[in-house]
């Protein structure tokens, strides 16, 4: 209880001294405020950007293995038997082959000269919620090699302005197709990347079996494998590579296997390193603020020599003198730290609104800011407090 009373009294004395020098206190804590605000704002803003970017990538391909076939002189792509072998692997939720081509789309007197034709199956639409009107490709469409299609918004705007295209027909490279679905605006990250510099007037998706027939492509050169349990992605990757290794007569250069999960892990590591680096740079301001506190405390010790000498002459222990000045330094740092946290969070909220990203509250960033400011107060207040405790009472009382 006695020690608690000493600490309480020391805090009161420190607070009285801080209030008596308001302008100097403000200027001294400014460095801490700026430093903590910078740390909080940078970490929170970066975390928000990371969350938004990772969310975009996750929605595009997390839980998916992409296979691209370059082939060999003897085998240009995958056969139906190869697809069956891949689909029979454990942890495979489905396989979506892709057949790509370019053609013309027309309706009445309107012609789109360059349209991307994509051959897909029912698995693709089961794992991608793209259709806003109508339906996607079904298993029956694939089995019957049906002449049906799903068109994107660009194609619909050009060929069916102001109309519902579902149930109507278009001519695709000379063949009539019935529109069964409409894909809405796809403004995710990959769509914007793939659309950059694109010369296509639109995209039309048809059953991949129909696409193989009309294009004359006998083999599959691209497919997506959907993973049932992403905890075993690496194991499935190895099994997929094993099947392809056998299918292409042990030629590893004839195929490329890629998992978005691996990219996400790499990006997470890079973003974490970036966050730590930015926090380290922002912490330099805290160092400058700490030097400012040390300078103020040294000035305060010089100004209050007579007070220190009088207290020592009346029996105050050196430890108590040291505690008072150390607590004064810590209180200054904490004041700056708390104001800095509030300012940093306000900046983060404003930045998230301007950048269009998520605001991600980081309790660890707040703890780091407050903890760092407290540490600065202790470290940079120790030397002045030590100096005050070692002053000779006689020398202190003689000073002007």
N, C-alpha and C positions, 0 to 999 in steps of 0.2 A: 504493500500500500504506500509505503514511504517513497519507494522508487517511482511509483505511478504518479504520485503527487509532484515529484521533481520534474518528471517529463511534462506533466500538464502545465506546470508553472513556466517551464522553459518554452513551451509552445506559445503560451500567452505573451511572454516577453518578446519572442521572435515576431509574433503577429503585430504587436504594438510598434515595433521598429519598422516593419514592412509598411504599415499604414502611414507612418510618419514621413515616408519617402516615396510617395505614390508615383511620381514621374520617373524616378530612378528605377523603381520596381518594374514599371511598365516596360521601359527600355531594356532592362536586364532580361525579363522573361520573354521578350519579343523573339529572341533567337530560339528559345525552346518551343514557343508557339508555332513558329514557322517550320521548325524541324519536325515536330510531331504531326502537324497538319500535313506536311509533305509526305511523311511515311504512311499515314493513314490513307490519304487520298490516292497515292500511287498504288498501294497494295489493293485497295478496294476497287479502284477503276480497272486495274489489270485483271483482278479476279472476275469482275463483271464481263470484261471483254472475253476472257478465257471461257467463261460459262456460256456466253452467246455463241462463240465460234465452235466450241466443242459440241454444243447442242445442235448446231447446224450439221456438223460432220457426223454426229451420232445418228441423226435422223436420216442421213443419206446412206450410211453403209455399215453401221455397227451391227455385228452379228452376221456379216456377209463376207464370203470369200469370192473374189473375182478371179476368173481364169481366162487368160488370153492365149490363144494358140498361134504360133508362128509356123509350125508344121515342118515337115521334111519333104524332100523330093518324092518320097514314096507315100507319104500320108499328109494331106494338107490340113485336116481338122479331125474333130471327134465324130464318131459314128453313134447311132442310137444305142448300140451295145456298150460303148464307152460311157454314155450318159447313164445307162442302167447300172453299170458298175459303180459309178460315183454316187448315184442315188441310194444304193444299198449300203453305203458306209454308215457306221454308227454316228449318231449326233447330227445327221443331215435332216433338216426340216423340209427341204425341197430344193429343186434345181430349176433355174430359169435360163434356157438357152436364148441367145440373141442372134438374129440374122439382120444385117444392116444393108440398105441399098438406097439409091437416090432415084427419084422419078418425078413425074408430073401429075398434078391433081387438078381436076376440072369439074365444074358444075355449071350447067347452062352455058352462058357466054364468058364465064370467069375462068381463067387459067392460072394456076400456080406452077411456074416452070421448074422450080427446084424445091422438092419436098423430101424430107428425110423419112424413109420407110423403115420402120423397126418391126422385126418379127419377134413376138413374145408369146408366153404361154400363161395359163391360169395361175401358176405359182407366183409369177411376177406381180399380178394384181392382188393376190391374197396377202402379199407382204408389203404392198405399197398402196396407200389410200390416196389415189390420184383422181379417180373418176368422181366428178361432181354431179353429172347428169347421166342417166342410163346405167350401163354396166360395163365391166371389163371383159377381156377375153376369157372364155370358159373352156373346160376340158373337152366338151363336146365340139366346140369350134375348132380346137386343135386336132382332134381325132378325125373330123370330117373335112379338114382343110377348107373351112368355110371362108366365103368371101365377105367377111365382115371387118369393120375397123373401128378404132377409137381415135378421135382426132383431138388435137390440142386447141387452145384458145385462138392462136394466130390463124390456124386453118379455118376454124369456125367463123371468125370475124371476116375473113376474106370470101369464103364460099357461102356462108349463111348469115349475112348481116341482119341482125335483129330477129333471127329465127332460132327455133329449137332444132338442132340438126339431127337429133335421134330419130331413127326410123326412115330418114331420107337417104338418098344414094349419091355417091360421087364416083367419078371415073378416075382410076389410079393406073397410070401407064397403060391406058386402053382397056382396062377391065373395070366393070361396075362392082362397087362394094357398098354394102349397107352400113350406115353409121349406127353403132350400138351404144356408143358412150362418148362423153366429152370430158377431157381432162381440164381441170381448172388452172388458174394462174399458178405456176410453180416458181416461186421467187426465192427458193432456198439457195444456199451458197453454191452448190455444184451446178445448178441450172444457170446461174449467172456466169460461172466460170466457163461452162460449155457453150453458152450463148455468146461469149465475147468474140466478136469478129465473125460470127456465123453468117453464112450466105444463104441459109435455108429459109424458105418462105413459110414453113410450118413442119409439123411432125404428124405422121399417120402411123398408127400401130395396128398390125394385123397378126393373125396366128402365125407362129414361126414355121409351121408345116406348110402353110400357104405361101409364105415368103420364100421358102426353099424351092417350092415348085415353080413359082413365077420368075424367080431369079436364076434358077438352075444350079443353086449351091447345094451340093450333095452332103457336105459336112458342116459341122458347127465350129466356128473359130472363136467364139466368145460366149461365156455363160457366168451366171452368178449362183453360188451355192449358199443357201440360207442355213445358219447354224442353230441347232436346237438349244444347246447350252454353251454360252460363250466362255464359261470357265475352262472348257476343253478345246478352245480354238486352235492352240498350237498343235495338239495331238491330231485334230482333224486335218490341219494343214499338211502335216507329215503324211497322213494316209492318202490325201488327194494327190500329193506329189508322187507317192508310190504308184498309184494307179496310172497316172500320166506317164511316169517313167517306163512302165511296162508297155503302155499303149503306143509309145513312140520309140520302141526298141532301144530303150536305155539312153535316149538322147535328151539330155537336160536342157539343151538350148532350144528345143522345139516348143516350149511352153513357158508361161509366166504366171505365178500364183501370188495373189496379193490379198491381205486381210486389212480392212479398215481399222480393226481393233489395234493392230500393231502400230499404225500411224497415230492413232489416238494416244497410245501409251508414249510414243516418242514426243508427240506434241505436248503432252502433260509434263514430261521431264523438262523440255525446253522452256515452257511457260513458267515452271517453278523456278528454274535458274534465272529467267528474266525478272521475276518478281523479287527474288533475293538480291539481284544486282541493283535494281531500282531502289529497293529499301536501303541498301548499303550506301548508295549515292545520296539519298535523302537524309541519311543519318549524319552526313557531314555537317548539315545545318545544326543538328543537335550538339555536335562537338563544338561548333562555334558558340552556340548558346551556353554550353558548359563553361567555356573560357570566359564568357561575359559574366556569368555568375561568380566565378572565382575572382575576377577583377573587382566586382562590386563588394564581395565579402572581404577582400583584402583592404579595400577603401574603408569599409565599415569598421574593421578592426582598428585601423589607424585613427579614425574619427572618434572611436569610443574607448580609447586607451584609459582615460581617467575613470570611466564607468567600470572598466574591467579591474583597474587597480583598486578602486574603492571596494568592489565586491570581494576581491581576494583579501584585502586588508580586514574585512569583516568576517573572514573565515570561509568564503566560498571555495570549494575544492576545484582544482584544475579540470577534473573530469566534467563537472557541472558547467563550467564556462565553455568547454569544448562542445558539450551536448547542445547548449543553447545555440551556438553559432552553426553547428551542423544541422540542427533542426530548422533553423532559419533558411539555410541553403536548400534543404529538402522541400520545405513549404513553398519556396519560390519556384522550384522546378515542377512540383506537383500542380501548382496554379497554372503554370505555362502548359503543362501536359494536358490538363483537363480542358483548358480553352482550345488547345491544339486539336484534341480529339473531336470536339464539337465542330470546329471549323473544318477539319479534314472530312468529316462525314457529310457536312453541308456541301462542300466542294464535290464530293463523290456523287451525291444525289443529283446535283446540277449537271455534272459531266455525263452521267448515265442518261439523263434526259436529252442532252445535246447529241450524244453519240448514238442514241437509240439502242443501248445495251442494257443488260440487267444490272440492277443495283444489288450487289451481294454483300450483306453485312458480314464483316470478318471480326469475330470476337478475339481471335489471335492477334490481329493487327492492332486492335484497341489495347489489348494487354501488353503488346510490344511497345506501343507508344507510351503508355503510362509507366510501365516498368523501366523503359529506357530513360524517361525523364527523371524518375526516382533515382536511378543509378547515377545519372549525371549529377544530381544534387549531392549525393553522397561522395562521389569521387572528387568532384571539383570543389566541394565545400570542406573536404577533410583538411587540406593544407591551411586555409585561413583559420579554421576552428582550432587546429593544432597550434598555430602561431598565437592565437588569442589565449589559449590555456597556458602557454609557456611564458607569457609576459611577467616580468618582475613587478610586484606591486609598487615598489618604490619608484622604479623608472616610469611606470605607467602614470602614477600620481604626479610626477614632476613634469610630464609632457604637457605641452600647451594645446 
